[in-house]
Every structure is written in structure tokens, then in C-alpha cells.
């Protein structure tokens, strides 16, 4: 079981589960982070938080606190 925050830059993984609070989970689902979706970390901010992820051709910034609650897998 890997967490999204642990994935090195430019490695593609797939979302397996989101274990955030319901309001945060709803926001992430609305952004397209659903089970089976391909996601790849692209940039880290200078202090390492947040990280920009490519999902469905768009860059989305996710804080490490939330990324630590997103379970991913490689295919």
C-alpha cells in the first residue's frame, strides 16, 4: 500500500482509495480523482508542500496532508 505523497516525481500511479474526511473527499472526487484514475507528481514547491499532480491533462495542487490519505498502486 503506497500513499500518493510517497511517489517520486514523474512516476505514474493509479488511485486506489481516498481516505480523507467526507468534505475533502467530495472535493477531490469533483476534481476527477476517482478510483482507477492515472495520476503523476510533476512539481514540488520549494518547501515540498504542496505538490502539483497531473491528472487528466490538468495540473492540480494537493497538500501533503491530503496526499498522505490517498492510496495508490502501480499497474
JOWOFEN-V354056 format. One record per residue. N is the residue number from 0. RES is the residue in one letter. SS is DSSP state (helix for helix, strand for strand, loop for the rest). OMEGA is omega as a letter, one per 40 degrees, with the letter a starting at -180 (none if undefined). D_LAST is the distance of its C-alpha to the last C-alpha in Angstrom with 1 decimal. Layout:
# JOWOFEN-V354056
n res ss omega d_last
N RES SS OMEGA D_LAST
N RES SS OMEGA D_LAST
This chain:
# JOWOFEN-V354056
n res ss omega d_last
0 X loop i 12.8
1 X strand i 12.5
2 X strand a 14.7
3 X helix a 14.3
4 X helix a 17.5
5 X helix a 16.2
6 X loop i 13.7
7 X loop a 15.6
8 X loop i 16.7
9 X loop i 14.9
10 X loop a 11.4
11 X strand i 9.0
12 X strand a 7.2
13 X strand a 7.3
14 X strand i 10.4
15 X strand a 10.8
16 X strand i 14.6
17 X strand a 17.6
18 X loop a 20.4
19 X loop i 23.0
20 X loop a 26.6
21 X helix a 27.0
22 X helix i 28.6
23 X helix i 25.9
24 X helix i 23.1
25 X helix i 25.0
26 X helix i 25.3
27 X helix i 21.5
28 X helix i 20.9
29 X helix i 23.7
30 X loop i 22.0
31 X loop i 18.9
32 X loop i 16.6
33 X loop a 15.6
34 X loop i 12.9
35 X loop a 9.8
36 X loop i 11.3
37 X strand a 9.8
38 X strand a 11.9
39 X strand i 13.0
40 X strand a 16.0
41 X strand a 18.8
42 X strand i 22.1
43 X strand i 23.6
44 X loop a 27.1
45 X loop i 29.8
46 X loop i 29.8
47 X loop a 26.0
48 X loop e 26.2
49 X loop i 25.1
50 X strand i 22.0
51 X strand a 21.3
52 X strand i 17.8
53 X strand i 17.0
54 X strand i 16.0
55 X loop i 17.0
56 X loop a 19.1
57 X strand i 21.0
58 X strand i 21.4
59 X strand i 21.8
60 X strand i 23.2
61 X strand i 22.2
62 X loop a 24.3
63 X helix i 22.9
64 X helix i 24.4
65 X helix a 22.2
66 X helix i 19.0
67 X loop a 19.7
68 X loop i 19.5
69 X strand a 16.1
70 X strand a 13.4
71 X strand i 9.8
72 X strand i 6.5
73 X loop i 3.8
74 X loop none 0.0
